[in-house]
Amino acid sequence: MFVAALLAVLASMVLALTRALVGPTLYDRILAINIFGTKTVLLIAVAGFAAGRPDFLDIALVYALINFVGTIAVMRLSHYGDLGAADEEGVL
């Protein structure tokens, strides 16, 4: 059962990576990398559950936070060209 789940997650990771390489726009590629990171979190969680190591869930949560912050940073960089730029209202 866990092997099937791991294989399904790996297959969806390959599809997300394919979209990241082929994606017609930059935003499609960024979204595909975000999806790849989310699937990595799922892979870590399923692997930890299959191995009987529930502490892998902590690692998966930390990776999810890093993935979220990284995606926001890349989107901000692609939109403004700078991570510290404020918009018209002076909001970062």
N, C-alpha and C positions, 0 to 999 in steps of 0.2 A: 504494500500500500504506500509506504513512504518513498519507495523507489519510483513509483509512478508519479507521485507528487513532485519529486525532485526533477524527474525528466520533463514533466510538463512546465515547471518553472524555467528550466534550462532552455526549453524550446521557445518559450515566450521571450526569454532574454535574447536569444539569437534573432528573433523577429524585431525586437526593439533596437538591437544593434544594427540590423539591416536598415531600419528606418532612419537611424542616426547617420548612416553613411550615404543614403540615397535621398533623404528628405529634401523637398524642393526649396524650402526656406530655412532661414536660420532658426526661427522659432520652432519649426517642426523638429529640427535636430536637437535643440535644447530640451524640448518636451520628451523626445525619445531617450535622451540620456537620463532625464529624471525618471522615466519609466524603468529604465535599466537599473537605476539605483534602488527603486522601490522593489523590483524583482529580486535584487541582491539581498535586501532585507528579508524578503520571504524565503529565499534560499537559505540564509543563515538560520532563520527561525525553524524551518522544516528540518534542516540538518541537525540542529540542536535537539529538537524533539525526537527525531529518529535515533539519535545517539544517546538519549536519556540525559542530556545535559541542559537543564532549564536555564542555566546561567548564560547560555548563548542568546537568550532573549534580551538580556541587558546590552550585549554587544550589538544586536540588531537595532535596538532603540537608539543607541548612540550613532550608529551608521545612518539611521533615518534622519536624525537631527542634522548631521553633517550634510547629508544629501539635500535637505530642505534649504539650509543656509547657503550651500553652494549654488543651488539653482537660483535662488533669489539674487545672489551676487552676480551670477553670469547674466541673468536677465537685465539687471540694472546696468551692468557694464555694456551690454549690447544696445541698450536703449539710450543711455546718456553718454557713453564713451568714457565714463569715470565713475568710480564707486562712491566718491564723496560729493558729487554734484547735487545741489538742491534744485527743486523745481521752481516754477514761477512764484509760488506762495512762500518760498523759503523753507519748505518742508523737505527733509532728507528722504 
